[in-house]
Amino acid sequence: MSSAIDKEALQQLKELSDTVPGDNLLKNLIDLFNVETPKRIQEIKRAFEAKDFPNLTLAAHSLKSGSAYLGAMKLSEISKTIEHSSTNNEIPPEMDKLIEGLEKEYTEASQYLNTQVAA
């Protein structure tokens, strides 16, 4: 499960979080990830079904960036693939598998990140 997260990137974020007295930056970012990521995945699904390339690009870009920030690099890479294809008004032939991959990687990343907040 922990392979869903780049531990080095997460460690850097933990160190940054520790420099902010009285605030739990890491917990806040993980909470935001857990709230926003499912929304972005749903936006990707809706845009894909509607062949709405601008919104597909926007949702994939947002998911790519937010995931990378927390070290969810596989999730970010899948989002990047979707973003680049949709920018060219194309839908990858393996889009169903990419969406399944987004959901799987989100679940694994979220589970791991939630253990880090509790730690």
C-alpha positions as CSV (number, residue, x, y, z in Angstrom):
1,M,0.0,0.0,0.0
2,S,2.8,2.5,0.9
3,S,4.1,2.3,-2.7
4,A,1.3,4.6,-3.6
5,I,3.2,7.5,-1.8
6,D,6.7,8.8,-2.5
7,K,8.0,8.7,1.1
8,E,10.7,11.3,0.5
9,A,8.2,13.8,-0.8
10,L,5.9,13.1,2.2
11,Q,8.9,13.5,4.6
12,Q,9.7,16.9,3.2
13,L,6.1,17.9,3.7
14,K,6.2,16.6,7.3
15,E,9.3,18.7,7.9
16,L,7.7,21.8,6.5
17,S,4.6,21.1,8.6
18,D,6.7,20.9,11.7
19,T,8.0,24.4,11.1
20,V,4.5,25.9,11.4
21,P,3.8,26.3,15.1
22,G,0.3,25.6,16.3
23,D,-0.9,24.4,12.9
24,N,-1.0,20.9,11.5
25,L,-0.3,21.7,7.9
26,L,0.2,18.0,6.9
27,K,-3.2,17.0,8.5
28,N,-4.9,19.9,6.7
29,L,-3.4,18.9,3.4
30,I,-4.4,15.3,3.8
31,D,-7.9,16.3,4.8
32,L,-8.1,18.5,1.7
33,F,-6.8,15.6,-0.4
34,N,-9.4,13.3,1.0
35,V,-12.2,15.7,0.3
36,E,-11.2,17.1,-3.1
37,T,-9.7,14.0,-4.9
38,P,-12.9,12.1,-5.1
39,K,-14.6,15.2,-6.5
40,R,-11.8,15.5,-9.2
41,I,-12.2,11.9,-10.1
42,Q,-16.0,12.3,-10.5
43,E,-15.4,15.4,-12.6
44,I,-13.0,13.4,-14.8
45,K,-15.7,10.7,-15.2
46,R,-18.4,13.2,-16.1
47,A,-16.2,15.1,-18.6
48,F,-15.1,11.8,-20.2
49,E,-18.6,10.7,-20.7
50,A,-19.6,14.1,-22.1
51,K,-16.4,14.3,-24.2
52,D,-16.0,17.7,-22.5
53,F,-12.3,18.1,-23.2
54,P,-11.7,21.5,-21.5
55,N,-13.2,20.2,-18.2
56,L,-11.5,16.9,-18.5
57,T,-8.1,18.7,-18.9
58,L,-8.8,21.0,-16.0
59,A,-9.9,18.2,-13.6
60,A,-6.9,16.0,-14.6
61,H,-4.5,18.9,-14.2
62,S,-5.9,19.7,-10.8
63,L,-5.7,16.1,-9.7
64,K,-2.1,15.8,-11.1
65,S,-0.8,18.7,-9.2
66,G,-2.5,18.0,-5.8
67,S,-1.5,14.4,-5.9
68,A,2.1,15.1,-6.6
69,Y,2.3,17.7,-3.8
70,L,1.5,14.9,-1.3
71,G,3.7,12.4,-3.0
72,A,0.9,10.3,-4.7
73,M,3.1,10.0,-7.8
74,K,1.2,7.2,-9.5
75,L,-2.0,9.1,-9.1
76,S,-0.3,12.1,-10.5
77,E,1.1,10.2,-13.5
78,I,-2.3,8.7,-14.5
79,S,-3.8,12.2,-14.2
80,K,-0.9,13.6,-16.4
81,T,-1.7,11.0,-19.1
82,I,-5.4,12.0,-19.1
83,E,-4.5,15.7,-19.1
84,H,-2.1,15.4,-22.1
85,S,-4.6,13.4,-24.2
86,S,-7.5,15.7,-23.4
87,T,-5.4,18.8,-24.2
88,N,-5.2,17.4,-27.7
89,N,-9.0,16.7,-27.8
90,E,-8.3,13.0,-27.6
91,I,-9.4,10.3,-25.2
92,P,-7.0,7.6,-24.6
93,P,-8.3,4.2,-25.7
94,E,-7.5,2.8,-22.3
95,M,-9.6,5.6,-20.5
96,D,-11.7,3.1,-18.6
97,K,-8.5,1.5,-17.2
98,L,-7.1,4.9,-16.4
99,I,-10.1,5.8,-14.4
100,E,-10.0,2.5,-12.5
101,G,-6.3,3.3,-11.9
102,L,-7.2,6.7,-10.5
103,E,-9.7,5.2,-8.1
104,K,-7.3,2.4,-7.0
105,E,-4.3,4.8,-6.5
106,Y,-6.5,7.3,-4.6
107,T,-7.7,4.6,-2.2
108,E,-4.2,3.3,-1.6
109,A,-2.7,6.8,-1.2
110,S,-5.5,8.0,1.1
111,Q,-5.2,4.9,3.3
112,Y,-1.5,5.4,3.7
113,L,-1.7,9.2,4.2
114,N,-4.4,8.7,6.9
115,T,-2.0,6.5,8.8
116,Q,0.5,9.3,8.7
117,V,-1.9,11.7,10.4
118,A,-2.6,9.3,13.1
119,A,1.1,8.6,13.6
